[in-house]
Amino acid sequence: MPSHLDDHHALRNWQTRLASQKARHWRDELPISTEIAADWAERPALLRALEIVARHARADSTITPWLTVPWLLKSMKITHAALPCLTIGDKALRLAPRDTQPIIVRNLRAFADRAEEGLVRLQALEDNRLRAADAVRDAHRPGKLATLLSLMQFMPVASPRLVAETLDLTISGAGKLLARAADLDLVVEVSGRQAWRTYVARDLALSFGFVQRSVGRPLAPPKYSANLEPVLQAFDREMAELDAKLASLGRAGCVHFPGA
């Protein structure tokens, strides 16, 4: 996969591979030498993974070796699932310098940074889920508000046209539904001067600077309580139905985690 092409199918294919439950082993999949050192099993797992990434990067000059990292970590049983946040890329891995310690340290730090960021994103998803359930519970005639907020868990950037196509609404109805979610401070409009309105999940709007963080201690998300359970169960059913619908439409749904 060359890095200078803009293939709109590439992201979808990558997400499909990440979500695949098919058992694969790197020795069978990667076009590289499978010879290993005698002390291979005694080496730290992440160092073994970095060596495989480096071999792959030297054999393939495209971005494919970087995109393969999440799957490789799962194949080597370092992670339980292919985590897209652990995608790394370092051109220095294509080289074979005498002093590899700076390269190794830099990439180990990259793994740690991306893992921490992934945990932040995961917590944001759960916070959004609780806020959505709280808003739906208190809303007068919520209509398809829960369905919209479930969709935003899969597609955190949405437009009236996208929502209309996915939820079988008119564009006008989808626009009103998104505006209602924005009024509840669950999504943020980031259209600017564009003709079409665009909305993003609030945590992403904060991360990308579309809105300013409020001064002082941030508002805590609603805490889980028993009276939220019926709404959360309905919300999760909506997400499961949307996952199946998006898959039938050829759009990437969520990545299923074993045991989750």
Residue pairs with C-beta under 8 A, 6 or more apart in sequence:
1 7
1 10
1 62
1 63
1 64
1 67
2 62
2 63
3 62
3 63
11 252
12 250
12 251
12 252
14 67
15 84
15 252
15 255
16 252
17 71
17 82
18 70
18 71
18 82
18 84
18 255
19 82
19 252
19 253
19 254
19 255
19 256
21 256
21 258
24 71
24 75
25 75
26 52
26 72
26 75
26 76
27 34
29 75
30 52
30 55
30 56
30 68
30 72
31 56
31 59
31 60
32 52
32 55
32 56
32 59
33 55
37 43
40 48
45 76
45 78
46 78
46 108
46 111
47 104
48 76
49 69
49 72
49 73
49 76
49 78
50 93
50 104
50 107
50 108
52 72
52 76
53 65
53 66
53 68
53 69
53 72
53 88
53 93
54 93
54 94
56 64
56 65
56 68
57 65
57 66
57 93
57 94
58 93
58 94
58 96
61 94
63 89
65 89
65 93
66 87
66 88
66 89
67 87
69 86
69 87
69 88
70 79
70 82
70 83
70 84
70 85
70 86
70 87
71 82
73 79
73 82
73 83
73 86
74 80
74 81
74 82
74 83
79 86
80 257
80 258
80 259
81 255
81 256
81 257
81 258
82 255
83 115
83 118
84 255
85 114
85 115
85 117
85 118
85 121
86 111
86 114
86 115
86 118
87 114
88 107
88 110
88 111
88 114
90 103
90 106
90 107
90 110
92 103
92 106
93 103
93 107
97 103
121 203
124 201
124 203
125 153
126 221
127 203
127 221
128 149
128 152
128 153
128 186
128 201
128 202
128 203
129 153
129 232
129 235
130 221
130 222
130 223
130 224
130 228
130 232
131 186
131 221
131 222
132 146
132 149
132 150
132 186
132 235
133 222
133 228
133 231
133 232
133 235
134 222
134 228
134 231
135 145
135 149
135 184
135 186
136 142
136 145
136 146
136 149
136 231
136 234
136 235
137 227
137 228
137 231
139 145
139 184
143 177
144 167
144 169
144 177
145 177
145 180
145 181
146 231
146 234
146 235
146 238
147 167
147 238
147 242
148 163
148 167
148 177
148 178
148 181
149 181
149 186
149 235
150 235
150 238
150 239
150 242
151 158
151 163
151 166
151 167
151 242
152 158
152 181
152 186
152 187
152 201
153 239
153 254
154 239
154 242
154 243
154 246
154 253
154 254
155 162
155 166
156 200
156 201
156 204
157 198
157 199
157 200
157 201
157 204
158 178
158 187
158 198
158 199
158 200
159 196
159 197
159 198
159 199
160 171
160 172
160 174
160 175
160 178
160 196
160 197
161 171
161 174
161 196
163 169
163 174
163 177
163 178
164 170
164 171
164 173
164 174
166 242
166 245
166 246
166 249
167 174
169 177
175 197
178 187
178 189
178 197
178 199
179 189
181 187
181 199
182 188
182 189
182 199
185 202
186 202
187 199
187 200
187 201
187 202
187 205
188 199
188 200
188 201
188 202
188 205
188 210
188 211
189 197
189 198
189 199
190 198
190 199
190 200
190 205
190 210
191 197
191 198
200 208
200 210
202 211
205 211
206 213
222 228
224 232
239 254
242 253
243 253
243 254
244 253
246 252
246 253
247 253
